[in-house]
Amino acid sequence: MFTRTELEVKSLRALRDLCLIQYGIQAIGNPADKASYINALLTFPVVACKQVSENKGLKSPIFSQVEALEVTLEAMGTPTPEQSALLKVTMEGS
């Protein structure tokens, strides 16, 4: 991820763009303050993992569900380069 030092040298606009555009997260506190964006960028991984453990949003599957997913993925096969490219383009466009 990022270190605090790497983030502190970025402009307010760059930090805002990282939070809002790149990651879709909000500043923690005053959005006119660089520290609000820095704190959001430094803490969101921990917050996200905590949310999983609290069954908010994404949830950890049980073992049998993981096994079923493995079987499904094996049945789907491996994408060709063209199929991979199509998936990448699909994920890039919003």
N, C-alpha and C positions, 0 to 999 in steps of 0.2 A: 504494500500500500504506500503510504506517504509517511515521511517523518515531519515533525513539527517544523524543523528548519527548512525543509523543502517547501512547505506551504507558506511560511512566513515571508518568503521573498516574492511570492506571487502577488499580483495586484488584486484589489477588491473585485474587479470585474472578472478576472481569471478564476478566482475562488468561487464567485457566484455562478459562473458558467459550469465549473466542475460540479458543484452541488446540484444546481437546478437542471442543467441540460444533460450533462454526462451521466449523473447518478440519480437524478430525480428526488433529491432529498432537500429539506428545508434547513435554513440556518437555525442554530440554537441561540435564541436571543435576538438582539437588534440586527436586522439585515444590513444596516449601514456600517457595521463593525466587522472588520476582517476576522477577529477572534471568533465571532459567531459561526462563520463558515469553516474556519479551521477546526473548531470543536466538533462540528457536525461531521467533517471528513475523518477526523481521528477516532470518533466514537461509533460511527454507524455499523462497523462490523460486529462490535460487541453487542450493540443494541439488537441487531438482526439475529444473532445467535441466541440471545436471551429470549427473544420473541418466539423462536422455534421451541425452546424448552418450556415456554408458557402456553404452547399450542395456539399462538396467534399467527394468522397467515399460513405460511407453509408449516407442515407438521412432519415429524419424523415417521416414516413408514415402519410397520412391524416387519419382522424377518420374512414371513410368508409373502408379504407384498413385494419385498425386494426380490425374492426368488421369482415371483410371477413377472416382474418387470424384466428381469434378466432373460427369462424365456422369451418374452415378447421382443426384446431387442435382438436376440439371436435370430428369431424368425424374420425380422425385418431385413437383416443383412447389412452390408456396408455400402454407403452411397458411392456412386461413381463421381469423378471430378466435376462433371456437369451438374449432378444432383447436389453436390456440396456447394457449388457456386450459387445455385438457385436458393438453397437454404440461407446462405450468407446474405444474398440480396434481399430476401424476404425479411430477415431479421434487421437489416439496416434501415429499410423503409418503414416509416410509421405513419 
